[in-house]
């Protein structure tokens, strides 16, 4: 299997997935409308159960709550028939006023299932801590791989390629959420951050497995060209990577995405795609970048090909 022979095709596939999502995020950022939940921006989330002869639609609840002066209102229905109301920060008095107005408007019994509020200062702290956590993780990964592969020539490259592939996986996750926010109303919340950090950890772990096989074969197959050696190492770890991914993680997350309910579906889908991206990038991104670096292929990227005589 000549996996590395089509490395630029794999790069192109990743760009086709990543670029649209990042463009969407860029446009939303320019409009000051990033899909951030109350965990990051601060605000309140009210989950209610409405029991009456006629169940209102999310649009009806949105209009009622917005008319009461509450800002940034978003209403989502769950599979069980309940409603999630997200808005700017409200206190318990305002919450009770909203419940009373809904009872009067819809003539139904309303039960509060959950009410959570996060202040803007806490939201900023969560964002800051998340950024620091990702930065520290990237630095630790780079140092660890460089030290662990110190007996291999250009050990620093292995660490940097792992970081580049990790950024690829993070970009895939952000692109997925951006597209989901446009089509399904997804938001980045605390569960999104949990999924993102999990994807980062899994991504690096899988890349170390592939790189470690390259390191072993560097001593055993010294006469082979580096590209052939890397391709051989990928093939050796291919079955392990795919089987481990499918049998232990993806099937479980797929079931969770189908049957876990609306509150866990977004989290499960992000993990499902993110971990799949981690395996993909270990085989088709990290190792090919290592070969591109070794061959210094950027020297010929913009040269004209010789014309046939």
ABEGO torsion letter per residue (X at the ends): XBAAAAAAAAAAAAAAAAAAAAAAAAAAAAAGABBBBAAAAEEBBBBBBBBBABBBBAAAAAAAAAAAGBBGBBBBBBAAGBBBBBBBBBBAAAAAAAAAAAAAAAGBBBBBABBBBBBAAAAAAAAAAAAAAAAAAAAAAAAAAAAAAAABBGAAAAAAAAAAAAAAAAAAAAAAAAAAAAAAGBBBBAAAAAAAAAAAAAAAAAAAAAAAAAAAAAAABAABBAAAAAAAAAAAAAAAAAAAAAAAAAAAAAAAAAAAEAAAAAAAAAAAAAAAAAAAAAAAAAAAAAAAAAAGAAAAAABBBBBBX
